[in-house]
Amino acid sequence: MQTIILADLLGGFGVNAVAFLSQLVSFGIVFFILWRWAFPAILKTLNRRQAVIQEGVENAERARRELDEATERAEQIMREARRHAQETFEQAAKGAEAEANRIIEEAHAHADQVAQQQIARIQQEAARARAELNRLVVNLSITAASKVISKSVDSNTTAALWKSSLALTKQRNSNA
């Protein structure tokens, strides 16, 4: 009795009750599939990417601190060398100057090496993040295309397309 009243009410607004219920069930199925499998995978990937980026930022910050510490150490050694040179200027002027230059060059070389390593690592992580993002965009595009196709074909064709889309998505995820 309620179904007939609901059908009459929807029919009064020009809505086909059977088609509406069919679309509602299809939407529920699609939402469940996305909620159950797609959303957790996307969130997991985003969390991993965030952790990798955070690690890269922390590494860059650590490299900056190491560079500052190396510079400070070089400056401190330079001050000590100057003090020692003033005390024994005649005997150690040439030796202290050469030692200070060597230490500065070593500190700069070490700082440059650490900076280059961190830059290379950040670039690698950025490339991995871009590749992962590209893979996610492809998977989401496939899912979106499946949704569009499912709205424009009958239910038998929809079921066949969903099965092939899920198989393709599983295959891509297992290859990645």
Phi, psi and omega in degrees: 000315179294325179298318179294320179293317178296317179297319178295318180296312179294321178298326177297332177268002179083025181251132177279114186297319181294316179295321179298313180295322178297315178293324178296318178294318179298317177299317179299318180294314180297316179298318180297316180297314178297316182295322186282320188241315187285310184299315178298322180294318179295314180297321179297316179296317179296320178296319177297315180298318180297319179295319180295317180294317178300319178297319178297318178295317178297320178296319179295319178296318178297319178297321178295317178296318178298322177296316178298316179296318179295320178295317178298317177298318179296319179294320179296315178297323179295317178298317179296321180295321179294318179298315179296323180293323178294322180293319183234055186302313183296322186275322191241015184301311181290318181295318180293319180296316179296318179296317179298317179296318179297318181294318179297315179298319179296316179297315178295318179297316179296315179298317178297319180296314179297316180298317180296320178297317181292321178297316179297318180294318178296319178296320177296315180296321178296320178295318177297319180296319178296318180297317179296319178296320177298318179296318179295320179297319178297313180297318179292325178295319178297317180296316179296318178297322178297321179296316181296316181295322183294334179279345185249008178231167181285176188292325179294315178294323179299314180298318179295319179294321179297316180299315181291324178295317179295320178296318179295317179296316178298319179296317179294319180294323180287331177284332182280000000 
